[in-house]
Amino acid sequence: MTAPVQTEVVRRLTPAQVSQIVALLKVQASIRQQMRKTAVNAALLPLRTFTGWWSAAEVAKLIARILRTVQPAQLRAARATDAFAAQVLSIMTGRTVRPVGAVDVARLRRTIPPEVAQDLVHGRRQPAWLELGDLLDGPNEHINDPVQMAIDDRERRTSVDPGEVYGRAADTYRYSVVARGDSPDVARQKAMVRVAAAAATDITLAVREQYRAAFDRDVVEGWRRIVRPELSETGPCGLCVVAADRIYKRADLLPLHDRCVCDVLPIVRGMDPGLDLNSDDLRAIYEAAGGTSAGGLLNIRVALAEHGELGPVLVNAAHRHRGPLEVAQTIVPERSVRARAQLTSLEESLVALEARAARGELKDEQALTWQRHKVAELRREVRSAA
């Protein structure tokens, strides 16, 4: 295994300081998990009895209800992270460091600006991609190379409406019923899975953005993600294990992965507590990687990539990753072109839907009504663009 990358140490934290930081990490992890559960449970509650999937007005009311519970949980998670970061910096600097204030939780998911989409499609920009290493050989020699995001936060930034994310659950439900022929109960379960994932991710996004804001100070030289298996409900993740050896600039966003529970610690005046806290865990995890024990992890190649909406992410380099280029390709064509493509697809599925209705196989007539309305709407749009 390649030895973890270590910064030049000016002085080390005392055992007492390390103990204080570990105690704070445990509290931070507990609060974060609590906020995640709160957000997910609250977001799912109205879906259990929701029946207005085919009504835009009812879906809008559902989204508003979800946001009224998820966003306060995001704000509490952000404030707790802000306090945690200030306390850690106070311990490391020996002086009182105050919180910077909670970030705007309504502006955490980004869109791809049209000009950036054009650059991506025509090859003038490339999505971020850097292989960090794997679980057998450890971090590679380029793990700390700089990475340029195709969608740079320093450029003009527009955000995705938080409600849009939860509105996609209604799209999931309708697609499940119309295109796949699923029962309403199965379609509801699929929609609930999507909402649960969105709510959990929203908490993670609030924590991540707060870390960037809290550590964006002159005294901070960079930061490192922390691998603490005992703080995770599911145990260590191979993606974050490899990524824990990378040192990030203070203005970087933490690369996320599915069900990410990583926290971070700053590097101050050469002091790198994350390196010390990670060392024993990483050594044990690398030794177990690919083993047959219950704690063994399959070997994966880890890459730092880019998501069109979430920003930097960790992915398995061996798997196909849908990045901002694929999203840009759906943005660039004129709306009329996309409307024609969507109309063709919906007209085909409408024929099948009407046939099922004629045979008495369609249990929910609202699906047929919605489909007919959508086809008529797209036909009007195509005609007006002609």
Secondary structure, 3 states (H helix, E strand, C coil): CCCCCCCCCCCCCCHHHHHHHHHHHHHHHHHHHHHHHHHHHHHHHHHHCCCCCCCHHHHHHHHHHHHHHHHHHHHHHHHHHHHHHHHHHHHHHCCCCCCCCCCCCCCCCECCCHHHHHHHHCCCCCCCCEEEEECCCEECCCCCCCCCCCCCCCCCCCECCHHHHHHHHHHHHHHHHHCCCCCHHHHHHHHHHHHHHHHHHHHHHHHHHHHHHHCCCCCEEEEEEECCHHHCCCCCCHHHHHHCCCCECCCCCCCECCCCCCEEEEEECCECHHHHHHHHHHHHHHHHCCCCCCCCCCCCEEEEEEECCCEEEEEECCCCCCCHHHHHHHHCCCHHHHHHHHHHHHHHHHHHHHHHHHCCCCCCHHHHHHHHHHHHHHHHHHHHHC
